[in-house]
Amino acid sequence: MLIASFPAGPWQANCYLVAAAAGAECVIIDPGVDAAEGVRSVVAEHELRPVAVLASHGHLDHTYAIADLADSYQVPCWINGADRDLLADPFAAMPPGVDRMLADSGYRTEFAEPERVETLADGDRLTLAGLEFTHVAAPGHTPGSSLLRLPYDDEGFSEVIFSGDVLFAGSIGRTDLPRGNPTRMLETLRTTVIGLPDSAAVLPGHGSQTTMARERATNPYLQPDHLRQEKEQGEHT
């Protein structure tokens, strides 16, 4: 399997391209600000043929280049239905002033959906580029935040999880942005993230890759005492 990645734009969001091998069809995941040129470079370098774009959630640092790439390659975009509206209105989930900041830096601030959009629900399975992705709803960072799980039988890992901004190396996605929900994030951590296998490699939306084994052992947000304390506090508020 070929997995190529690079951080892009002012938020350094990780963009991924996944294929069974060089010269094959590929899936683009989370092409954000300044990602289009990098995607096209990787596609050319490895002689790939894009067949779909997947979004882990609707924040524009992960979706900025989706319409450009999906329409130019004439492929669909797949996104959790709860975040679909953010493709055309990404500032609805960003702090005030982000649009002005982007405009002042020379970026466009008007958006539209790509020509082809497909929505995902929890548990949906997608066979794309000969690879089988499982979509897992993981709300909290945004209502439509997702985990994208992919079987992977190399280097001692059972699967790869594209975790978007749900889980990072040593941290989790913030919940203080518009549409963020700390209660739902905690529930996602308790019921979804904590149940992921230690044998999974985690490829997050920002920062370095990690493993579930490492995060279960060291991530402060996944420690039993922390989750238990937060749950008890919630029961008394």
N, C-alpha and C positions, 0 to 999 in steps of 0.2 A: 504494500500500500504506500502511496505517496501522499504525505501531508506537508504542504509548504505554508509558511506563515511569515507575517511581517507586521510590525506596529506602524500605524499611520495616523497622521494628523496631529493637531494640537493636544488631543487627549490620549494619543498613543494607544489607540484601540487596536487589538489584534485582529487581523484579517487572515482567514484560512482558506486554502484551496485543497480539496481532497479528491483523490483519484485512486483507482485500483493500481495504476502504474503509469509511468510516463507514456505519452502518446495515446492516452485513453480519454474517455469522457471524464469531466470533473464537476464538482459542486463548489460554489463560492459561498463562504460563510462570513457574514458581518463585514461587508465592504463599507467602511465609514468615510470620514473626511480624508481626502487626499489618497484614497485607496485605489481608485480606478487605474491609475498609471501602473501601480505595483501589480495589480491583478493581471493586466495585459502583459506585463513583462514576464510574470511567472507562466502564464498561458503559453507565450511564445517560446520561452526557454525549454519547457517540458513538452511542447507540442500537444497541449491539452485542448479538449473541446468542451466548453461549459454547457451544462444541460439544465442548471437551476441555480438560484441564489436562495440561501437560507438566512433568516434573521433570528438571532437569539432573543431579541426584544426590539422595541421600537425607538430607542434613543438614537438621535441622529449621529452620534459618534460611531454607531454601528450600521446605520442605514443610509448615510448621506449619498453614497454612490450606487445604491441599489437600482434606481430607475435607469440611470445611465447604462449600467452594465447589463441589466436584464433586457432592456429594450435593444441595445446594440447587438447582443448575442441572440436575441429573440427567444428568450427562455423565461419561465415563470419565476416569480418570487413567492416563497413560502414563509408565512409568519403566523404566530399565535393570533387567533381572531381578536383577542382582547386588546391587542396593540395595533391592529390594522390601521386605525384612523391616524396613527402617528406617522405613517408613511407620507401622508399629504400635509399633516399639521404637527411636525415634530416639536415645535416650541410649546405645545400644550403640556409637555412633560419635562420642560427645562426651566431653570430659574429665569426671572425677568432679566432682560439685558443681553442674553446670549445671542439673540438675533442681531443686535447692534454690534456686539463684539465681532461676530462673523463678518458682517458687512464691512466694518472698519478694516478687517484683515483681507478683504477682497474676495470673500466667499459669497456664493449666492444664498439668498434667504427665502426663496420661493420654491415650493416643492409640489410634486404631484405623484400619484401612484404610478408604478410601471404599468404597461399595457396588460400584463397578465399577473394576477395576484391570486394565490390559493391560501386558504386559512387552515390552521392546524388546531386540533383539540387534543386534550390529554390522552396519551396512549397511542396516537396515530403512528402508523409505520409507513415510511416512504422508501421505495426502492428507486434510487437515483444513481446514475453512473455505475450501475452494478453493485451498489453498496446499499445496505439496509439501515436506515436511520430510524430510531424511535424517538418521538417527541414526548417530552415529559413537562407538563405544566409546573412551573415553580414560581408563583407570584410573590410579590413583596417589593422587589426593586422597581418593577412596574407590574401592572395587572397581567400583562402577557409575557412576562419573563419565562424563559424556557431552558431546559437542558436538552441537548441533542446527543443521544447515545449511539455509538457505532461499534459493532464487534471488531476486535483487533487481537489477532493471535500471534503477535510478534513481541520480542523483547520482554517476555514474561508478563505481559498485560492481557487481561481478558477483554477489555474494551477501552475506547477513547470516549470521553465525555467533553463535549464543547459546552462549557458552563456559562458562557456569556458573563453577565455581571451578577450572577447568583453566588458563585463561589470563586474566590481568589486564593492564591498561595498565602496563607496566614491571615486571611480576612474574608469579608463578604461584601456584597454590593450595598451601597448606601440606600437609606429609605427616607431621607429627608427632602428629596426632590418632589415636585408635583407628581401626583399619582403613586408615590411610594407609600408603603404601608408596613410599619415595623411589626405589627401583630401577624400579618400574613407571612412576612419573611420568617419570623420565628416558627410558625407552623410549618412552612416549607422546610426549614432546617430539621425540625423534629421528625417530620413524617416522610420526607422525600430524600433530602441530602444525606442524612445520617444512615439511611438504609442502603446507600450505594456501596458496591463491593470494594474492599481494600485493593483488589487487583486492577482497579480502573486507573488509567492515566487521565488527568484533568487538564484540559487546555482552556484557560480562562479568557475572558474578554479584554483583560489588561494584565500586564506583568508576566511572570515566568510560569511555565507549566509546572505541575505538581502531581501528586498521587493522592488517592483517597486515604491510603494508609497513613501518609504523612499528615494530611489534614485532620484525620480523626485523632491522631496522637498529639498534634501541636497547635492546631487552629483554635484560638480561645473561644470562638463562637460555636464550636462543635463539642466543647467539653460538657460532660453530663451535669456538673455542678452549675455551670452557667445556664444551661437550658432549663434545668429544674428551678433555679432561682427565678428566672424570668417568668416561667409558667406560674409559679406560686404568686408572684407579684401581680400577674394579670388576673388571677382568680380573686384577688382581694381589691381590685380597683373597679 
